[in-house]
Amino acid sequence: MTQGDGLQNLAPGRSPAHYDQRQEALAVLDDLSADDLSGLCHGDASTGNLLLAADDRMLMIDPRGMRGEATYDVAVVALKATRWLPAVDTVAILADMVGVDRERVQAWITVADAARV
């Protein structure tokens, strides 16, 4: 594989992940796939699709309703929220709010970041 691999659909200011980063993400993905925790997930996680309810519950709007892993949705939101909060704080806060494993969220962040989600 080459550095760019012809990727064209990247967010402004993002460049394709380096080959080494993608290889690391593939290894993490192999580990994650050993435990199939998939079910109904949002499928379009972003900070723009979050609402905070009066009782501090996090609500996600505008779902695509897909089969996948909710922990991945949390990872994508945490990754995108690093514009405002440090990643460690974001992972801890969101994982605890949703009730998912922090380490698994962090693993999914490795995959999502290499994919340039």
URJO-V674182 format. One record per residue. N is the residue number from 1. PSI is psi in whole degrees, 0 to 359 (* if undefined). Layout:
n:N psi:PSI
n:N psi:PSI
This chain:
n:1 psi:147
n:2 psi:172
n:3 psi:309
n:4 psi:328
n:5 psi:25
n:6 psi:12
n:7 psi:132
n:8 psi:341
n:9 psi:71
n:10 psi:150
n:11 psi:152
n:12 psi:135
n:13 psi:357
n:14 psi:143
n:15 psi:161
n:16 psi:148
n:17 psi:145
n:18 psi:153
n:19 psi:315
n:20 psi:321
n:21 psi:320
n:22 psi:323
n:23 psi:319
n:24 psi:317
n:25 psi:321
n:26 psi:320
n:27 psi:318
n:28 psi:318
n:29 psi:320
n:30 psi:316
n:31 psi:316
n:32 psi:323
n:33 psi:347
n:34 psi:331
n:35 psi:106
n:36 psi:104
n:37 psi:23
n:38 psi:154
n:39 psi:205
n:40 psi:128
n:41 psi:172
n:42 psi:308
n:43 psi:352
n:44 psi:50
n:45 psi:132
n:46 psi:163
n:47 psi:334
n:48 psi:346
n:49 psi:21
n:50 psi:140
n:51 psi:144
n:52 psi:118
n:53 psi:165
n:54 psi:331
n:55 psi:20
n:56 psi:16
n:57 psi:144
n:58 psi:129
n:59 psi:136
n:60 psi:130
n:61 psi:168
n:62 psi:52
n:63 psi:155
n:64 psi:341
n:65 psi:78
n:66 psi:165
n:67 psi:127
n:68 psi:204
n:69 psi:124
n:70 psi:330
n:71 psi:328
n:72 psi:317
n:73 psi:315
n:74 psi:318
n:75 psi:317
n:76 psi:316
n:77 psi:316
n:78 psi:317
n:79 psi:316
n:80 psi:334
n:81 psi:354
n:82 psi:352
n:83 psi:333
n:84 psi:331
n:85 psi:150
n:86 psi:143
n:87 psi:320
n:88 psi:315
n:89 psi:317
n:90 psi:314
n:91 psi:312
n:92 psi:313
n:93 psi:308
n:94 psi:318
n:95 psi:318
n:96 psi:321
n:97 psi:320
n:98 psi:337
n:99 psi:38
n:100 psi:166
n:101 psi:126
n:102 psi:318
n:103 psi:323
n:104 psi:322
n:105 psi:315
n:106 psi:321
n:107 psi:316
n:108 psi:329
n:109 psi:321
n:110 psi:316
n:111 psi:312
n:112 psi:322
n:113 psi:318
n:114 psi:329
n:115 psi:351
n:116 psi:43
n:117 psi:*
